[in-house]
């Protein structure tokens, strides 16, 4: 038995029906009690405010960043978002405009399809970091997962993590197109290769985050933590725009991973519309802050 197979065999094998039953139980038990301002503020503080549009330009991203600056000035009683997430070519604009203590996340590695040379992925990642990115979001090579080329998957993630050095590497699993067996393997391979976060999806495909995928990934994070002692973060992204949707993922993380994970260091939500909806929920009136 090779080392990769041996590593994969240390983890539980989950079924969709088992996961769906557990998710239903978690939400029934926890969703109502977690509809509180404190929880909503935690969700707000864990948002990676995202702009990944084909029309993005220096002016639009500068204006986008100013809104984050203004939010910190206008609502000092509320936490600001965790990060601003942009294409690598826009990192410099964010860095030059940002005045808040917010992370700068760049999507690299041939985002969103990961279909380019590893040398290009490393170069793009390194250039984004040089321009001021403090976090990197990159897509796991999905085709290689499906093909069973696990050693190549691990080598690629290891090289990207080496390029990141101390910067967080968030590995996107594109959970909407993987079956549960492949999703488990992708999560394990990413973590075993040094990922600091595992993330549900890019938000660029029809299927984004799901509570089934979230439970599966959080369970793998829990088991990895039990085996290795290292904490890996979870990021939900792709179609999460309402406070109620975000609350579901919060409940799953709380139940599977515990309260230690309920902070921006280990929990993120990738979204563009969610922040305004959460702020509106907290303040009790409609606000368009971002």
VOTINU-136131 format. One record per residue (C-alpha): z negated, y, x negated. Coordinates in Angstrom, 1 decimal, always signed. Layout:
<mitis>
<miti pz="Z" py="Y" px="X"/>
...
</mitis>
This chain:
<mitis>
<miti pz="+0.0" py="+0.0" px="+0.0"/>
<miti pz="+1.0" py="+3.4" px="-1.5"/>
<miti pz="-1.5" py="+6.3" px="-1.7"/>
<miti pz="+0.1" py="+8.3" px="+1.1"/>
<miti pz="+0.0" py="+5.4" px="+3.6"/>
<miti pz="-3.5" py="+4.7" px="+2.5"/>
<miti pz="-4.5" py="+8.3" px="+3.2"/>
<miti pz="-2.8" py="+8.4" px="+6.6"/>
<miti pz="-4.6" py="+5.2" px="+7.6"/>
<miti pz="-8.0" py="+6.8" px="+7.2"/>
<miti pz="-7.4" py="+8.8" px="+10.4"/>
<miti pz="-7.7" py="+7.9" px="+14.0"/>
<miti pz="-4.6" py="+7.1" px="+16.0"/>
<miti pz="-4.5" py="+9.2" px="+19.2"/>
<miti pz="-2.5" py="+8.7" px="+22.4"/>
<miti pz="-1.2" py="+11.4" px="+24.7"/>
<miti pz="-3.1" py="+10.0" px="+27.7"/>
<miti pz="-6.4" py="+9.9" px="+25.7"/>
<miti pz="-5.8" py="+13.5" px="+24.5"/>
<miti pz="-4.9" py="+14.8" px="+28.0"/>
<miti pz="-8.1" py="+13.3" px="+29.4"/>
<miti pz="-10.3" py="+14.9" px="+26.7"/>
<miti pz="-8.6" py="+18.3" px="+27.1"/>
<miti pz="-9.1" py="+18.2" px="+30.9"/>
<miti pz="-12.8" py="+17.4" px="+30.3"/>
<miti pz="-13.2" py="+20.2" px="+27.7"/>
<miti pz="-11.6" py="+22.8" px="+29.9"/>
<miti pz="-13.6" py="+21.8" px="+33.0"/>
<miti pz="-16.8" py="+22.0" px="+31.1"/>
<miti pz="-16.3" py="+25.1" px="+29.0"/>
<miti pz="-13.7" py="+27.5" px="+30.4"/>
<miti pz="-15.8" py="+29.2" px="+33.0"/>
<miti pz="-18.8" py="+29.8" px="+30.7"/>
<miti pz="-16.6" py="+31.2" px="+28.0"/>
<miti pz="-15.1" py="+34.0" px="+30.2"/>
<miti pz="-17.3" py="+36.5" px="+28.5"/>
<miti pz="-16.7" py="+39.8" px="+26.6"/>
<miti pz="-18.1" py="+38.3" px="+23.4"/>
<miti pz="-15.6" py="+35.5" px="+23.5"/>
<miti pz="-12.7" py="+37.9" px="+24.3"/>
<miti pz="-13.8" py="+40.0" px="+21.3"/>
<miti pz="-13.7" py="+37.0" px="+19.1"/>
<miti pz="-10.2" py="+36.1" px="+20.3"/>
<miti pz="-9.1" py="+39.7" px="+19.7"/>
<miti pz="-10.5" py="+39.5" px="+16.1"/>
<miti pz="-8.5" py="+36.3" px="+15.5"/>
<miti pz="-5.1" py="+37.5" px="+16.5"/>
<miti pz="-2.2" py="+37.7" px="+14.0"/>
<miti pz="-0.3" py="+40.6" px="+15.7"/>
<miti pz="+3.3" py="+39.5" px="+15.2"/>
<miti pz="+6.7" py="+41.2" px="+15.1"/>
<miti pz="+9.5" py="+38.8" px="+14.1"/>
<miti pz="+12.6" py="+40.3" px="+15.8"/>
<miti pz="+16.2" py="+40.5" px="+14.7"/>
<miti pz="+16.0" py="+44.2" px="+15.3"/>
<miti pz="+12.9" py="+44.9" px="+13.1"/>
<miti pz="+13.4" py="+47.7" px="+10.6"/>
<miti pz="+11.3" py="+49.8" px="+8.4"/>
<miti pz="+10.7" py="+52.5" px="+11.1"/>
<miti pz="+9.8" py="+50.0" px="+13.8"/>
<miti pz="+7.4" py="+48.1" px="+11.6"/>
<miti pz="+5.8" py="+51.3" px="+10.3"/>
<miti pz="+5.2" py="+52.3" px="+13.9"/>
<miti pz="+3.9" py="+48.8" px="+14.7"/>
<miti pz="+1.4" py="+49.1" px="+11.8"/>
<miti pz="+0.3" py="+52.6" px="+12.9"/>
<miti pz="-0.8" py="+51.1" px="+16.2"/>
<miti pz="-3.1" py="+48.8" px="+14.4"/>
<miti pz="-4.5" py="+51.8" px="+12.4"/>
<miti pz="-4.9" py="+53.8" px="+15.6"/>
<miti pz="-6.7" py="+51.0" px="+17.3"/>
<miti pz="-9.3" py="+51.0" px="+14.6"/>
<miti pz="-9.8" py="+54.7" px="+15.0"/>
<miti pz="-9.7" py="+54.8" px="+18.8"/>
<miti pz="-11.9" py="+51.7" px="+19.5"/>
<miti pz="-14.4" py="+51.5" px="+16.7"/>
<miti pz="-16.7" py="+49.4" px="+18.9"/>
<miti pz="-14.1" py="+46.7" px="+19.1"/>
<miti pz="-12.9" py="+44.4" px="+16.3"/>
<miti pz="-9.3" py="+44.9" px="+15.1"/>
<miti pz="-6.7" py="+42.2" px="+14.9"/>
<miti pz="-7.0" py="+39.7" px="+12.0"/>
<miti pz="-3.5" py="+40.2" px="+10.5"/>
<miti pz="-0.1" py="+41.7" px="+11.0"/>
<miti pz="+2.6" py="+39.1" px="+10.7"/>
<miti pz="+6.1" py="+40.1" px="+9.7"/>
<miti pz="+9.3" py="+39.0" px="+7.9"/>
<miti pz="+8.9" py="+39.1" px="+4.1"/>
<miti pz="+11.3" py="+42.1" px="+3.8"/>
<miti pz="+8.9" py="+44.2" px="+5.9"/>
<miti pz="+5.7" py="+43.4" px="+4.0"/>
<miti pz="+6.1" py="+46.5" px="+1.7"/>
<miti pz="+6.3" py="+48.7" px="+4.8"/>
<miti pz="+3.2" py="+47.3" px="+6.3"/>
<miti pz="+1.3" py="+47.6" px="+3.0"/>
<miti pz="+2.3" py="+51.2" px="+2.5"/>
<miti pz="+1.4" py="+52.1" px="+6.1"/>
<miti pz="-1.7" py="+50.0" px="+6.8"/>
<miti pz="-5.1" py="+51.7" px="+6.5"/>
<miti pz="-7.2" py="+49.1" px="+8.3"/>
<miti pz="-8.8" py="+46.0" px="+6.6"/>
<miti pz="-6.2" py="+43.8" px="+8.2"/>
<miti pz="-4.5" py="+40.9" px="+6.5"/>
<miti pz="-0.7" py="+41.1" px="+5.9"/>
<miti pz="+1.0" py="+37.8" px="+6.7"/>
<miti pz="+4.6" py="+37.0" px="+5.8"/>
<miti pz="+6.7" py="+34.2" px="+7.2"/>
<miti pz="+8.6" py="+32.6" px="+4.3"/>
<miti pz="+10.3" py="+29.4" px="+3.2"/>
<miti pz="+13.4" py="+29.7" px="+5.2"/>
<miti pz="+11.5" py="+30.6" px="+8.4"/>
<miti pz="+11.9" py="+29.4" px="+11.2"/>
<miti pz="+13.9" py="+26.3" px="+10.3"/>
<miti pz="+12.8" py="+25.6" px="+6.7"/>
<miti pz="+16.3" py="+24.5" px="+5.9"/>
<miti pz="+16.8" py="+25.9" px="+2.5"/>
<miti pz="+16.2" py="+25.0" px="-1.2"/>
<miti pz="+12.6" py="+24.7" px="-2.4"/>
<miti pz="+13.5" py="+27.2" px="-5.2"/>
<miti pz="+14.4" py="+29.7" px="-2.5"/>
<miti pz="+11.2" py="+29.0" px="-0.6"/>
<miti pz="+9.0" py="+29.5" px="-3.7"/>
<miti pz="+10.9" py="+32.7" px="-4.7"/>
<miti pz="+10.7" py="+34.2" px="-1.2"/>
<miti pz="+7.0" py="+33.4" px="-1.0"/>
<miti pz="+6.3" py="+34.9" px="-4.5"/>
<miti pz="+8.3" py="+38.1" px="-3.7"/>
<miti pz="+6.4" py="+38.5" px="-0.4"/>
<miti pz="+3.1" py="+38.2" px="-2.3"/>
<miti pz="+4.2" py="+40.7" px="-4.9"/>
<miti pz="+5.1" py="+43.2" px="-2.1"/>
<miti pz="+1.6" py="+42.9" px="-0.7"/>
<miti pz="+1.3" py="+39.9" px="+1.6"/>
<miti pz="-2.1" py="+38.4" px="+1.6"/>
<miti pz="-1.2" py="+35.3" px="+3.7"/>
<miti pz="+1.9" py="+33.1" px="+4.0"/>
<miti pz="+3.1" py="+31.3" px="+7.1"/>
<miti pz="+5.7" py="+28.6" px="+6.4"/>
<miti pz="+7.3" py="+25.8" px="+8.3"/>
<miti pz="+6.8" py="+22.2" px="+7.2"/>
<miti pz="+10.2" py="+20.4" px="+6.7"/>
<miti pz="+10.4" py="+18.8" px="+10.1"/>
<miti pz="+13.5" py="+16.7" px="+9.3"/>
<miti pz="+11.7" py="+15.1" px="+6.4"/>
<miti pz="+8.7" py="+14.3" px="+8.6"/>
<miti pz="+11.0" py="+12.5" px="+11.1"/>
<miti pz="+12.8" py="+10.7" px="+8.2"/>
<miti pz="+9.5" py="+9.5" px="+6.8"/>
<miti pz="+10.0" py="+11.3" px="+3.4"/>
<miti pz="+6.3" py="+12.1" px="+3.2"/>
<miti pz="+6.1" py="+12.4" px="-0.6"/>
<miti pz="+8.8" py="+15.1" px="-0.5"/>
<miti pz="+6.9" py="+16.9" px="+2.3"/>
<miti pz="+3.7" py="+16.9" px="+0.3"/>
<miti pz="+5.4" py="+18.0" px="-3.0"/>
<miti pz="+7.0" py="+21.0" px="-1.2"/>
<miti pz="+3.7" py="+22.1" px="+0.4"/>
<miti pz="+1.9" py="+21.7" px="-2.9"/>
<miti pz="+4.4" py="+23.9" px="-4.7"/>
<miti pz="+4.2" py="+26.6" px="-2.1"/>
<miti pz="+0.4" py="+26.5" px="-2.2"/>
<miti pz="+0.6" py="+26.8" px="-6.0"/>
<miti pz="+2.8" py="+29.9" px="-5.5"/>
<miti pz="+0.2" py="+31.3" px="-3.0"/>
<miti pz="-2.7" py="+31.0" px="-5.4"/>
<miti pz="-5.7" py="+32.5" px="-3.6"/>
<miti pz="-3.6" py="+33.7" px="-0.6"/>
<miti pz="-4.0" py="+31.6" px="+2.6"/>
<miti pz="-1.1" py="+29.2" px="+3.3"/>
<miti pz="-0.6" py="+28.5" px="+7.0"/>
<miti pz="+1.7" py="+25.5" px="+7.5"/>
<miti pz="+3.6" py="+25.5" px="+10.8"/>
<miti pz="+4.1" py="+22.0" px="+12.3"/>
<miti pz="+6.4" py="+23.0" px="+15.1"/>
<miti pz="+4.4" py="+20.7" px="+17.4"/>
<miti pz="+6.6" py="+21.1" px="+20.4"/>
<miti pz="+9.3" py="+18.9" px="+18.9"/>
<miti pz="+7.2" py="+16.2" px="+17.3"/>
<miti pz="+5.8" py="+13.2" px="+19.0"/>
<miti pz="+2.1" py="+12.7" px="+18.8"/>
<miti pz="+2.4" py="+10.2" px="+16.0"/>
<miti pz="+4.5" py="+12.4" px="+13.8"/>
<miti pz="+2.3" py="+15.4" px="+14.7"/>
<miti pz="-0.7" py="+13.6" px="+13.4"/>
<miti pz="+1.1" py="+12.7" px="+10.2"/>
<miti pz="+2.4" py="+16.2" px="+9.7"/>
<miti pz="-1.1" py="+17.7" px="+10.1"/>
<miti pz="-2.6" py="+15.2" px="+7.6"/>
<miti pz="+0.1" py="+15.7" px="+5.1"/>
<miti pz="-0.2" py="+19.4" px="+5.3"/>
<miti pz="-3.9" py="+19.4" px="+4.8"/>
<miti pz="-3.9" py="+16.8" px="+2.0"/>
<miti pz="-1.3" py="+19.0" px="+0.2"/>
<miti pz="-3.5" py="+22.1" px="+0.3"/>
<miti pz="-2.7" py="+24.0" px="+3.5"/>
<miti pz="-5.5" py="+26.5" px="+4.4"/>
<miti pz="-4.4" py="+26.5" px="+8.1"/>
<miti pz="-2.2" py="+24.3" px="+10.2"/>
<miti pz="-0.3" py="+26.1" px="+12.9"/>
<miti pz="+1.3" py="+24.9" px="+16.1"/>
<miti pz="+4.7" py="+26.5" px="+16.1"/>
<miti pz="+7.0" py="+29.3" px="+15.1"/>
<miti pz="+7.5" py="+30.7" px="+18.6"/>
<miti pz="+11.2" py="+30.6" px="+18.0"/>
<miti pz="+11.9" py="+27.3" px="+19.9"/>
<miti pz="+11.7" py="+26.6" px="+23.7"/>
<miti pz="+8.5" py="+24.6" px="+23.2"/>
<miti pz="+5.6" py="+26.4" px="+21.6"/>
<miti pz="+1.9" py="+25.7" px="+21.6"/>
<miti pz="+0.3" py="+23.2" px="+23.9"/>
<miti pz="-3.3" py="+22.1" px="+24.5"/>
<miti pz="-2.3" py="+18.5" px="+23.8"/>
<miti pz="-1.0" py="+19.5" px="+20.3"/>
<miti pz="-4.0" py="+21.7" px="+19.7"/>
<miti pz="-6.5" py="+18.9" px="+20.4"/>
<miti pz="-4.6" py="+16.5" px="+18.2"/>
<miti pz="-4.5" py="+19.0" px="+15.3"/>
<miti pz="-8.1" py="+20.0" px="+15.7"/>
<miti pz="-9.2" py="+16.4" px="+15.7"/>
<miti pz="-7.2" py="+15.8" px="+12.5"/>
<miti pz="-8.9" py="+18.9" px="+11.0"/>
<miti pz="-12.3" py="+17.5" px="+12.0"/>
<miti pz="-11.6" py="+14.1" px="+10.4"/>
<miti pz="-10.1" py="+15.7" px="+7.3"/>
<miti pz="-13.3" py="+17.8" px="+7.0"/>
<miti pz="-15.4" py="+14.7" px="+7.3"/>
<miti pz="-13.4" py="+13.0" px="+4.6"/>
<miti pz="-12.9" py="+15.8" px="+2.1"/>
<miti pz="-15.6" py="+18.3" px="+2.9"/>
<miti pz="-13.0" py="+21.1" px="+3.0"/>
<miti pz="-12.5" py="+23.3" px="+6.1"/>
<miti pz="-9.0" py="+23.9" px="+7.2"/>
<miti pz="-8.2" py="+26.6" px="+9.8"/>
<miti pz="-6.3" py="+26.2" px="+13.1"/>
<miti pz="-3.7" py="+28.7" px="+14.4"/>
<miti pz="-2.2" py="+28.5" px="+17.9"/>
<miti pz="+1.1" py="+30.2" px="+18.3"/>
<miti pz="+4.2" py="+30.1" px="+20.5"/>
<miti pz="+4.0" py="+31.3" px="+24.1"/>
<miti pz="+0.3" py="+32.4" px="+24.1"/>
<miti pz="+0.3" py="+35.8" px="+25.8"/>
<miti pz="-2.5" py="+35.8" px="+28.4"/>
<miti pz="-6.3" py="+35.9" px="+27.9"/>
<miti pz="-6.6" py="+32.8" px="+30.0"/>
<miti pz="-4.1" py="+30.9" px="+27.8"/>
<miti pz="-5.9" py="+31.9" px="+24.7"/>
<miti pz="-9.2" py="+30.9" px="+26.2"/>
<miti pz="-8.0" py="+27.3" px="+26.5"/>
<miti pz="-7.4" py="+27.0" px="+22.8"/>
<miti pz="-10.7" py="+28.7" px="+22.1"/>
<miti pz="-12.5" py="+26.1" px="+24.2"/>
<miti pz="-10.7" py="+23.2" px="+22.4"/>
<miti pz="-11.6" py="+24.6" px="+18.9"/>
<miti pz="-15.2" py="+25.2" px="+20.0"/>
<miti pz="-15.5" py="+21.6" px="+21.4"/>
<miti pz="-13.7" py="+19.7" px="+18.6"/>
<miti pz="-14.6" py="+21.7" px="+15.5"/>
<miti pz="-17.7" py="+23.6" px="+16.5"/>
<miti pz="-18.8" py="+27.2" px="+16.4"/>
<miti pz="-18.3" py="+27.4" px="+12.6"/>
<miti pz="-14.5" py="+27.6" px="+13.3"/>
<miti pz="-14.8" py="+30.5" px="+15.8"/>
<miti pz="-13.9" py="+33.3" px="+13.5"/>
<miti pz="-10.9" py="+34.9" px="+11.8"/>
<miti pz="-11.4" py="+32.8" px="+8.6"/>
<miti pz="-10.7" py="+29.6" px="+10.5"/>
<miti pz="-9.1" py="+30.5" px="+13.8"/>
<miti pz="-6.0" py="+32.5" px="+14.5"/>
<miti pz="-3.7" py="+33.2" px="+17.5"/>
<miti pz="-0.1" py="+34.2" px="+16.7"/>
<miti pz="+1.1" py="+36.6" px="+19.3"/>
<miti pz="+2.7" py="+39.9" px="+20.2"/>
<miti pz="+1.5" py="+40.5" px="+23.8"/>
<miti pz="-1.9" py="+38.8" px="+23.7"/>
<miti pz="-3.7" py="+41.7" px="+22.0"/>
<miti pz="-3.0" py="+44.2" px="+24.8"/>
<miti pz="-4.0" py="+41.7" px="+27.5"/>
<miti pz="-7.3" py="+40.8" px="+25.7"/>
<miti pz="-8.2" py="+44.5" px="+25.2"/>
<miti pz="-7.4" py="+45.2" px="+28.9"/>
<miti pz="-9.6" py="+42.3" px="+29.9"/>
<miti pz="-12.5" py="+43.6" px="+27.8"/>
<miti pz="-12.2" py="+47.2" px="+29.0"/>
<miti pz="-11.5" py="+46.3" px="+32.6"/>
<miti pz="-8.3" py="+48.4" px="+32.9"/>
<miti pz="-4.8" py="+48.1" px="+31.6"/>
<miti pz="-4.3" py="+49.3" px="+28.0"/>
<miti pz="-1.2" py="+49.3" px="+25.9"/>
<miti pz="-2.7" py="+49.7" px="+22.4"/>
<miti pz="-0.3" py="+47.7" px="+20.3"/>
</mitis>
